[in-house]
């Protein structure tokens, strides 16, 4: 049996951890969630040699092991509970002092680590030389220089990690000094913890005492719970009392807190290591690094935003231009498939299910896979190159005006700020915001972005009614989504979420040339999620909606009326072509009447008395109701609705051709529908995520009602204005 060792990857955000994970695992990776939380968990296999495999676990990016965010809690809990035999700590070789702060915390916990000096090529370009052997001797852990992007040093890194894993050493925590006051408190608290065996099965006693001094909320909460269960309430209170005494003493004598003192001494330890001949630099005061030269232009107060808009416009031009041909091919394929089934199967429910429920429904969604793929490929280039971090940096100045935080930018971008994201991870990304009010304002407005689920619907309507400049129109809709989100956020911050804005601090990674392998993996991951959703959730929803649009069907008396009309036409003295056309009209009228009489048709018709204010007919209403579950369903439902109620049942026209030729559709109605789809209620999964993140179902209900009301008012204004100007019927 091939030996397999679990090796965890850990490191600061932007240290290149994901790049290394993709290089190691390639396509042999799978994504899930950590138990009990919605933080993404990635695992994959790496073949170390002919006889050894490594199971690579990609931990969430974190700056420390103090529980300031869910990601940090997840990373720390994994290390403590799973105790992997080896952890690779990815560091940025060009910013080693800052990145070794996390390494020092790993060593204090006793984690068996291997330090990967990533981006060693960037460090060399900056005139930085690192003596990895000397650093390894001083830290007493393996240190391997690598470049995750090019693969330099990666095989050596994995061999070192497997060697550490094979040794299966007992965890030996590093003991650092934090000054007399804290050291004395730590000794006293450690003795209390050992004597009472308090949480001894989980944490090293000294490390647990240190977390109490750092006022780690999760550890203190766990200590309180454990104390109540085991009768150690007095011990827990003694630890809290000692912590408070140290905190008060340091504030009175040095005007600082224990956590700040601990951080200072950790950095002191790191500096003492690096100053022992570990790092040498070629100093050149006039030297400007490549990233700095680029940033002088790309983050300029005036040129930066203009370039950002041009980059966004270029992304849409690239997406719509190069995806047009494959979209046409897929559309033709599904048209051919529908026609083939139409000729092979006899008329009946089965044929209707396949052609109208599955092919018209799911096929309509899958037809936009090329657009999704090209969009994600472009976004992956921007992300892997480091440009998206600059977008967040530049947008912070604007976001502060609207009462938001610079970190809100990434939540917007992830949600679809560059069309194609997903609101669920976007809402979860708000965890990095410290201010509860800024966090709430961000997670409530992030769903206004154009997520990947909305993209096929927008692409259909834009491609049908605004064909002359699709990229430009999509660009304008993206700007509109940002403007609306910011204005609504400002409204929320002035009303229900009043409070001061907090400062924004962000580390800008160096610019990197993305690798094709990394781009391909990122693009395929996102595209496959879309395809899988179309083949599962959308397929199931399409079948249910088909059933609701098919049954109960027409009463026998109504069917007899249409059959009588056919008999009259057949008995007349008409030439075959005219007879066939008139029969098709009767068939279409019957199909439309049957759809109207269905459960979904009755619902759509019932809503029409209100929805007609925004120009939405009963078919559109059916689709929009389905869109509450998932926005892709709008496409599949429209396809099914127009297929079932087609005035020409023998037509093989695509949905776009059907809408474009319909007298009930025009540019004004399409624009009103686009705006409504952009801003109405988030999908059910996003609403559930909002409830979970906000901690109250009221915010989820508020999001559904507020967003839908706002979207309907906006769509109504546009439609009524167009109607008043005589632009629509």
N, C-alpha and C positions, 0 to 999 in steps of 0.2 A: 504494500500500500504506500502511495506517495505521501511523505510527510508534508503537513500543511501548517504554517504558522500564521497567526493573526498579527498583522502589523498595522498600526494606526498612523495616519498622517495628520499632523497638527501644525498650526502656525498662525501668524497674523493674517488678516485679510490683505490681499494684494501681494503676498509673498511668493506666489506661484504654485500654491498647493494644488489647485485644480488642474493646472497644466501638467504637473508631475503625475497626478492621479490618472489623467487621460493617457499620458504616455505609458504608464505602467499597465493599465488595464485595457485600454482600447475599447473594443466592442464588448469585452467580457465583463460588463458591469451591470448592475441593476440598482434601481432607485426605489426607495420606500420612505417611510417615516419612522422616527424613533418612537418607541411605545409611549403613548400618553400625550405626545406633543406633535405639532405639525411641522417640526423642523426636519428638513430633508436628510435622509440617510443614504449614502452611496457606498457600495461595496463592489469589489471586483477581484479577479484572480490575476496573479503574475507568476509566470514560470521562471523561477530563479535559476535552476539548472535542470538536468535530465531527471533528477530524483526529488526535487524540492519545489513545492508551490507555496506562495504567500497569498493569504486572503487580506487584501488591502481595504482598510476602512478609512474613508475620508471624513474626518471630524469637522464640525462647523468652524469657520475662521473665528479666532478670538484673540484679544490683546492680553488677556490675563486669565487666571483661574479664580478670580473673585466674581461672585454671581451678580454682575451688573445687567446681564441680558439672558434671555432664554438660551441662546446659542452657547454662552459660557457655562451655564448650568448643565446643558446637554453634554458638552465636551468633558467637563469635570466629572460628571456622574458616570460617563462611559469609562473613563480611566479608573475611577475608584471601584466601580462595581464589576467591570469586566476584567480589569487588570491585564491588559494585553502584554505579552512577553517582550514587545519592543514597540517604541514609538519613534517615528521619524519627525523631528522638529524642523520644519522648513523655515529658513531665515533668509533675509535679504542681505547678501554679502556686502552691498554698498551702504547699508544702514545697520551695521551689525550691532552696535551698542543698544539701539532701541529694540531690536528683535531678540536679543539675548535676555531681555527682561522676562519673557514668557519661558525661556529655557531655564532660567533660575528658579522659577516657580515649579516647573516640572521636577527639577532636582530636589527642591525642598519637600515635595510630596513623595519622592523616592522613585519616580517613574524611570524605568530603564530607557534612556533616549539615545538616539543617534542624531547628531546635528548635521543638517544638510545646508551647506553654504550655497544657496541658490543664486542665480544670476552672477556667477563668478566672472563671466565674460563682461558684464556691465561694470563690475568693480574694477577689472583690469583697465577698461577703457577710461575710467575716471582716475587712473593713476594709483589705485589702491591695491596693495599686495597683502595677502593674509597668510600667515604661517599656520596652516591647518594642523600640522603636527604639534607645534608648540601649544596651540589652543586646546588640542585634545589632551595633552599632558596636564595642563593647568586645570581643566574642567573634569578630568578623569572620565571622559566619555568620548566615543568615536566622533570625529569631525571629518566630513567628506565634502570637498568642493564640487559643485555640480552646476549644470545649466539645464533645467527641466525643458526648456524650449528646444535646445539642440540635441539633448541626450548626453552631453558630456558628463562623465562621472556617475551616471545613473546606475549602471551595472555594479560598480564598486560600492555605491551606497546600499544597494539591496543585499549584496553579500555581507556587508557590515551589519545590517539590520538583522539578517537571518542568523548571523553568528551570535548576536546579543540574545535573540529569541531562543536559540538552542541552549544557551547557558542557564536560562531560567533562574536567574539570581533572585535572592530575597530582596525586596525593595528596601533600599538604604537611603533614608531622607538626608538631604544636605542640611547642616546646621549653620546658619548665618547669625552674626551678631547685629542687633539693632539698637545698641546703646544700653547703658546701665539700667535705665528705668524700665524699658520694654523687656530686656533680658531677664531682669529680676521677676517681673510679672509672669513671663513665660515659664520660668522654672517653677514658680509657685502654682500656676494653673495646671501645668503638666503633671505635677505631683498629685493634685486633686483628681485629675482625670484618670491617672493610672490607678490610684487607690480605689476609686469608685467604678473602675472598668466602664467609664462613661463613653459610649459610642466607639469603644476600642476595637470592635469587630469591623468597623468601617474606615476609621481614619487614624493616622499616627497621632499620638497624644500631643506632641509639640505643634504639629500642623493644625490640629483642631483648636488648640489654645490661640494660635496666631490668627485663625479665622474669627474667633470671638473678638480679639483685639481690633481686627479690621472691620468689625461690625458687619460681617457677611450675613445678610438677611436670611438666606436659605439655610445656612448652618445653624444660626440661632433659632430659627423656627423648628428645624429638625431636633435640635437639642431640647427645646421646650416640650415638643410632642413626646420625645423619648423619656424625658424626666417625668412627665405625667403618667406614662405607662409603667415605668420601673420604680417609681417612688423616689427618684433622685431630684426632686424639686429643689431641695435645699442646696445641693451641689450646683445645679444649674444657676440658681440665684447667686451663689458665691462667685461663679465665673462672671456673671453680668456685673456684680458689684465691683469686682477687681478691674474689669474692663472700664467701667465708668470712672473709677478712681484714677487709672492711668490716663484716661482721656482728659479729665479735669486737670490733672497735674501737668501734663504736657502743654495744655492750653494756657495755664497760669504761668508756667516758667519759660516756655519757648514759643508760645502762640502758634502751635501746630497740633495736628491730630495724630493718633497712632498709625492710621493707614498711610498718611503722608510721610511719617518718619520711616515706616517700613519700606516704602517705595524708594526713599532717598538712599537708604542703606543698601537696598538691592542694586541700585544703579552704581553705588560706590563700589560694591563687590565686582560688578561687571567692568567698571573702569580700571580697577586694580588688576584685573586679568589682562585686559587689552593693552595696558601700558607696559606689559612685560615683554615687549618685542613681538607682539602678535600681529599688529597692523603697522604698515609703513605706507606713507603717501608721497607721491610726487606733487609737491605744492606748486601751483601756478595761479597767482592771484588774478591773472587776466583770463584764465580759462573759463569758458562757459560750456557746460555739458550740453550734449545734443538735446536732451529733454528740456533743458532750460531755454535753449534757443527757440525750440518749437513753441514752448509756452509763452514766450514773449509776444508771439503773434496770436496763437490760438486762444489764450486767456486774456488778451488785451481787452480793456474795458469797452472799447468801441468796436474793434475788428472781431473780437472773440464771438459775440452774439451773432454778428452778420455771417461769419464763417459757419457757425453752428446751424443757422437756418439753411445755408447753402448745402451743408452736409446732409441735412434732413431731406431737402428737396432732391438731392442727388440719389439718396437711398430709395425714395419713392419712384424716381425715374428709372433707376436700375430695376426695381422690382416689377413695375408694370410693363416696362419695355421687353424685358427678357423672359417674363413668364407668360406673355401673350400667346405664343405659339404652343407651348405645352398645355396651357389651359384649353385652347381650341381643340387640341388632340384628345384630351380627356373628355371634353364635351361631346365631341363626335363619337368617341367610343361608347359613352353611356347612351347617346341617341341610337347608335347601332344596336346596342344590347337591348334597349327598350323595344325597338322595332322588331328584332328577332323574336323576343318573347311574345310580342303582340301577334306575330304570325304563327308561332308554334303552338301556343296554348289556346284552347277554346275560351270563349267569353264566360266569365264567372268570377267568383270571389278570389280564387287563387291567382288568376291572371291579374286582377285588379291589385291584389296585395303586392305582387312582384313588380309590376310596372309602375304603379302609382305610389305604393307604400315604401318599397325598398329602393328601386332604381331611381325614381324621381326624388325621393327623400334623401337617402344616404348618398346617392350618386351626385346630387346637387352639391352636397357638402364636400365630397372627395374631389369634385372638379376644381376646387380652389387650392388643392395641395401645392401646386407649383408656386402660387403667390405666397403661401405660408412659408415654403421652403426658401425662396429667394429673400423674403423679408428677414427671416431668422438668420440666414447666412450673412446679410449685411449688418444686422445687429451684433452678431458674434464678432465680426471684424472690428466694430467700434469698441466692443467690450474688451476683447483680448488685446487690442492695441493700447489700451489705457485711456482712450478718448472720453468714454462715458464718465469717468471720474472727473475729468475737466468740466464736463457739462454740469455736473452737480456743483462743482466749485463756482462756476460762473452764475448759475441760477440762484445761488444762496442770496446774492444781493437783491434779487427780485422777490424771492420768497419771503424775506424778512418784512417787506412792505405789506404783505398779505397775512402777517402773523404766523408764518410757518418757519420751519427750520431747514437748513441746507440738506439734512439727511432725508427730508421729505421728497427731495428730487428723485432719489433712487427708488422710493416706493412708487412714485408716479411713472418712472421709466419702466420699472418691472411690470406695472399694471397695464402698460400699453402706451406710454407716452411717446414712443416711436412706433406705434401701431404694430401689434403682434404679440404683446406680452400676455399676462394673466393677472386678474385682480386678486386672486387668492394669495399667491406669494407676495404680491404688492402690499396687500393688507398686513400680511405677516411681517414684512420688512419694516413696518412702523415700530417694531419692538426696539429698534436702536434709538428711538427718540426718548429722551429722559423726561421731558415735560408731558404730563398726562393730557393736557389740553391740546398741545401741538400734535400729539399722537392721535387723539380722537379726531381732530380736524383733518388730519392727513388720511386716516383710514376711511373716513366717511366720503372724502372727495376723490380718492384714488380710483374708484370704479367708474368715474367719468372718462377715464382714458379709453382709447380704442384698443381693447384687448384682441387677442387672436380670434376669439369667438365672434366678435363683431366684424372682423376684417372681411370674411367672405360675403357678408350681407352688404357691406359698404362697397366692396369691389363689384358685386353684381349690379347694384343701382348706379354706381358711378360709370361702370363700363357700358351700361345700357342707355343712360340719359345724359351723361356728360363725357362723351367719348373724345372730344377734341383735345383736352388736356387733363388726362386722368391723374398724372403725378401731381400736377399743380393743384387740382381740386382736393386730392387726398392730403396734400400739404396744408391747405387752408383749413380743412377739417381738424387736422392735428393741432394747429395753432388755436382753433376755436375750443377744442377740448381742454387745453391748458388754461386758456383765459377763463372759461366757465368754471373750471375746478378752483382756480385761484380766487375768483370773485366769490364763489360760494364759501370757500374756506374763510375769506375775510368776513363774510356775513356771519358765519358760525363763531368766529373769534370775537366778534363785536357783540354777540348776543349770548348764546348758551355756553360758549367756551371762552369766556374772557380770561385774560392773563398775559403776562409779559413773555416776549420771545426770548429764547435761550441762545447763547453763542454757538457758532458752528466751527468745529475743528475737524480737518480731514487730511489724511495722508494721500498725496498724489503719487501713484506708482510711476516708474519710468516708462517711457514709450517703448513698446516692443513690437517687433514684426510678427504678426500671428502666424502660426504654423498651419499648413493645410490640414494636418491630422486633427489638431484641436478644433479648427473651424468645422470640419466634417462631423466630428463627434457632437459638438454643440448643436449644429443644424439638425442632425438626424434625431437627437434626443427630443427636441421640441417638435419636429415634424411627426415623429412616431407617436408622441402623446396626442397630437391632433388626429392622426389616422386611427389610433386605438379608440379615441373618444367617439369618432364617427362610426366605428364598427361595433361599439357597445352601447353607450348611452344614447347616441343619436339614432342608432338602429332601433333600439327598444322604444324610444319616444316616437319615432316615425311610424312604427307599427301600431302603437296605441292611438296616435292621431289619425292614422288611416282608418282604424276601426271607428273612431268617433266621427269621422267624415263620411263613413260608408253606411252605418246603421243608424236608425232602423230602416232606412231606405224609403222609397215611395209607397204609399198605400196602393193596393191593387186597383182601385177605381181610377187613380191618376195614371197608372201604367196603361190601363185600358184606353184612356183618352189618347195617349201618345201612340199607342198601337193602331188605333182607329185612324189617326192622321197618316200613319205610314201606309195603311191599306188604301186610303183615298189616293195618295201619291202614286202607289204602284198600279192602281187601276186606271189612272189617267193616261192620256195619249201624249206622254212626254218622251223625248229622246233619252237614251240611257244616261248621258252625261248630266243633263238637267235633273233627271230623276235622282241620280246619285247625290247631287248637291243638295236637293231639297230634303232627302232622307237624312243627310248628315246634319242639316240644320235642326231637324226634329230630334235626332239622337243627342245633339249638343244641348238642346233645350231640356231634354229629359235628364241628362247628366247634371246640368246646373240645378234643376229643380230638386233632384235627389240629394245633392250636396247641401242645398238650402234646408232641406227637411231633416238632415242628419243632426246628431247631438251638437257637433261643433258648429254646423251651419246655423242652428237656432241660437247658440251663444253669440256667434259673430253678428248675427242679425239684431239680436237684442242690444248689443253694444253700439250698433250703428247710429242710433239716435243721438249719442254723445260724440262718437268718434268722427262723424261726418264733419264736425267743426274743424277738425284737423285734416280732412280729406281722406280719411281711412274708410274703405268699404268693408263689408263683412268678411271677405276672404283675408284681407290684411289683418283684421281683428283676430281671426283664428290663429294666424301666424304669431302675432304679438303676444297672445296669451301663452302660446307654447314657449315663447322666448323668455318667459319668467323662469323656466327651468334651465335653459341654456340657449344662448343667443344663436348658435348654429342651427337650432331647430327652426328658426324663422325661415331659413332657406329651404330646408326639407319640407316644411309645412306649406309654404307657397308653391313649391313644386308639386306636392301631392294635391293641393286644392285646385290648382289650375289644370292638373292632369285629369282629376276626377270630374271636374266641371267644364271640360274643354268644349267649346262650341263646335270644334271640329275634332271628333274623337280619333280620326285617322291621321291627324297631324303628328309629325315627329319633331316639331319645333322645340328648341330648348326653352328654358324658363325665361332667359333674357330676351329671346326673340318674341316669346308670347307677351311679355310685359311691354316691350317696345312697340308691338303692333296693336296693343289694346287701346281703344278709345277712352278707357277709364283712367289711363295713366298719362302723365306728362311731367315735365321737369319740376314744376312747383310741388306737385304731390310727392314726387320722389324725394325732393329736398326736405319736405316736412317729415317724411318717413325716416330719412337718414338722421335728422336731428333728434327725433323721438327715440330711435334705436340707440343712438350714442349716449343719451342721458337718462333713459328710464331705468327702472329698478334693476339692480344687479341680479345675476343668476342666483339660484337657490344656494349653491355651494359657497358663493361669496358672502351671501347674507349669513349663512351659518358661521362662516369664518369671522365676520364682523361681530356677531353675537359672542363668539368664543373669545375674541381678542378684547372686546370692550367689556366683557363680563356681565352683560345684561341683554336680554332679548329685546328690550325697548329700543336700543340703538339699531338693531336689525330691522325692526318694524318701521322705525323712523326713516331709515335709508330707503326702504321700498316705497313708502308713501310720499316722502319728500321728493325723491328723484323722479318718480312717475308723474307727480303733479307738475313739477317744474318742466319736465320734458313735454308733457301734453300742452302746457301753456305756450311754450316756445314754438312747438309745431303748429299750434292753432294760429299764432300771430303770423308766422311765415305764410301759411296757407291762405288765411283771410286777406293778408296784404297782397298776395299774388292774385287772388280772386278779385279784389277791389281794383287792381290795375289791369284786369282783363287778360291776365297771363294764363289762367286756367279756367276750365269749365265748371 
